[in-house]
Amino acid sequence: MSKATSSPTRSIAAHGVLILYTVIALFPVIVILINSFKNRQAIFRSPLSLPGPESFSLIGYQTVLKQGDFLLYFENSLIVTVVSIVLVLLFGAMAAFALSEYRFRGNTLMGLYLALGIMIPIRLGTVAILQLMVASGLVNTLTSLILVYTAQGLPLAVFILSEFMKQVSDDLKNAGRIDGLSEYRIFFRLVLPLVRPSMATVAVFTMIPIWNDLWFPLILAPAESTKTVTLGAQMFIGQFVTNWNAVLAALSLAILPVLILYLIFSRQLIRGITAGAVK
Amino acid sequence: MAEATGTSILELKAVTKKFGPVEVIRGIDLDVRQGEFIVFVGPSGCGKSTLLRIIAGLEDASAGEVWIAGQEVSSTPPANRGIAMVFQTYALYPHLSVRDNMRLGLKQAGTPAAEIDRRVEVASTMLSLDPYLKRFPAELSGGQRQRVAIGRAVVREPTLFLFDEPLSNLDAGLRVNTRLEIAQLHRRLNATMIYVTHDQVEAMTLADRIVVLSAGRIEQVGAPMELYNNPANEFVAGFIGSPKMNFIEGARLGDKAKTLGIRPEHLTVDPNSGAFKGTVVHAEHLGGDTNLYVETEKAGLITARLFGEYQAAPGATVHLTPLPGRMLRFDETGKTIGTM
């Protein structure tokens, strides 16, 4: 059997490229992780060496857990991220379904209007958003962050999902209508499961910027009780002295939840692909 | 024309449909009686699927009325029209088993569970689906899926069955089998069915009456043999029959009609004498019959269909003669004006 695709040279070359890319992509993460387990001198003397018996230290993690309420920060970040993703996916998918399924006056215009947010960064409106939040008494609440992030994530979600919704078989939706399913059941039971892979994509694209954002937590919710992880880690970066042990430890801890969420969505992605569809 | 009897199941009155400025259905009138098998046939884009969707209630008509079983249904949702539909892409619910696929419509309508079970059992026996009831659509072959889709329609016991090109996604062998099953189903249930296809063989073999559509208009309604023998116009004459009817300019043969038409099977072939002398360009040997493509001096390229085997190599000289009374004459508008 000679198959071009399984020739050893080819597969070695392909793996070589993939391994190289993985190393480059993981390098900064690894550096952060290994240095978070070292003492201060070791971080600066040899930043690339692994923690040894002399240089090993948990001082960073101890500082992080002692100073400030990091568990609360994590909780805040998780609440904001998860609730925002849920809202973005729900409303984004509903808007996408309406745009792709129903013919109504101004359909195209509405689609363009909703996609406008992809081109205009939401941060341009920060002043107005802050005024709005002050006026509605939402400053220093997680609600304010959730509202802003939902608005921020919707344009891309509507744009991507409406493309995928157009590909869902009309026959399937019509079969549901003839069997007497309501439009909501057609949407939730027939269409959503079929676009699950694209939902996972949208979820990942939405999640990372929200989790990493410093701007809006700093402006809208800087209070101790509403701090997010990224904002919390900032307190170790001072104007004159930076507690690198604590910063690295905080960042290492911040990777974990987002990694877990990513794993959940990527499994959904695979399950979505393997589910039997129309044909 | 074969006059239909029995009560009226479906009546279309001046139905039109516009998508923006484009008129896809231009005033359709049709009356379908109990137990009839009606086939909508026409080239792609002729509006046949749109018309079926309007009957099903999946599209609104721009104007006109749709009556099903004596009720004006323009504002009735699809589920309450007493119809069932079978789709080209099967459209089974991927998350439900075969049994639940068939049950769903009745469950939505609030039918008692015992009655649902009875109907599912009858349908699954009829379509030999018993071994597959617990499987999911992804675990079935194309032919099995289409049988499930037909079963899903049967359990609803509708007043009107709608089929939207149900055989188009099946391979040739399965298509013939499933066609046979649909024909038997029609006979057994004595149900009224409307069937959309672009395949004139399906139309000829299944239909009691064929509705030929072109550019949103009905060209002719009639029994298969009526359309074959007495097509109302050039379009129907060319659409029904395979290989296609030969069209010859009337002027070339010294006739006053704009166009003359002769079916390939209505020509006799003789090596020595006949009306049109010509040279064989290509011969197709199908076993059961032979198609000859002949470049004639008087009438241009003509297809002739001979039954059985006929030895004619390209380049051979043959003479073609139309059977008397089988040549159709069409006027400038394409209307049939007689035979010769």
HADDOCK unambig.tbl for C-alpha pairs under 7 A between the chains (distance, minus, plus):
assign (segid A and resid 171 and name CA) (segid B and resid 87 and name CA) 6.28 0.50 0.50
assign (segid A and resid 171 and name CA) (segid B and resid 89 and name CA) 6.78 0.50 0.50
assign (segid A and resid 171 and name CA) (segid B and resid 91 and name CA) 5.49 0.50 0.50
assign (segid A and resid 172 and name CA) (segid B and resid 91 and name CA) 4.36 0.50 0.50
assign (segid A and resid 172 and name CA) (segid B and resid 92 and name CA) 6.74 0.50 0.50
assign (segid A and resid 174 and name CA) (segid B and resid 58 and name CA) 6.85 0.50 0.50
assign (segid A and resid 175 and name CA) (segid B and resid 91 and name CA) 6.44 0.50 0.50
assign (segid A and resid 177 and name CA) (segid B and resid 78 and name CA) 6.40 0.50 0.50
assign (segid A and resid 177 and name CA) (segid B and resid 79 and name CA) 6.44 0.50 0.50
assign (segid A and resid 178 and name CA) (segid B and resid 78 and name CA) 5.03 0.50 0.50
assign (segid A and resid 178 and name CA) (segid B and resid 79 and name CA) 4.52 0.50 0.50
assign (segid A and resid 178 and name CA) (segid B and resid 84 and name CA) 6.89 0.50 0.50
assign (segid A and resid 179 and name CA) (segid B and resid 79 and name CA) 5.59 0.50 0.50
assign (segid A and resid 179 and name CA) (segid B and resid 104 and name CA) 6.87 0.50 0.50
assign (segid A and resid 179 and name CA) (segid B and resid 105 and name CA) 4.17 0.50 0.50
assign (segid A and resid 179 and name CA) (segid B and resid 108 and name CA) 6.95 0.50 0.50
assign (segid A and resid 180 and name CA) (segid B and resid 79 and name CA) 4.64 0.50 0.50
assign (segid A and resid 180 and name CA) (segid B and resid 105 and name CA) 6.41 0.50 0.50
assign (segid A and resid 180 and name CA) (segid B and resid 108 and name CA) 6.01 0.50 0.50
assign (segid A and resid 276 and name CA) (segid B and resid 94 and name CA) 6.08 0.50 0.50
assign (segid A and resid 276 and name CA) (segid B and resid 138 and name CA) 4.62 0.50 0.50
assign (segid A and resid 277 and name CA) (segid B and resid 94 and name CA) 5.72 0.50 0.50
assign (segid A and resid 277 and name CA) (segid B and resid 138 and name CA) 6.94 0.50 0.50
assign (segid A and resid 278 and name CA) (segid B and resid 89 and name CA) 6.80 0.50 0.50
assign (segid A and resid 278 and name CA) (segid B and resid 91 and name CA) 5.85 0.50 0.50
assign (segid A and resid 278 and name CA) (segid B and resid 92 and name CA) 6.68 0.50 0.50
assign (segid A and resid 278 and name CA) (segid B and resid 94 and name CA) 6.86 0.50 0.50
assign (segid A and resid 279 and name CA) (segid B and resid 89 and name CA) 6.61 0.50 0.50
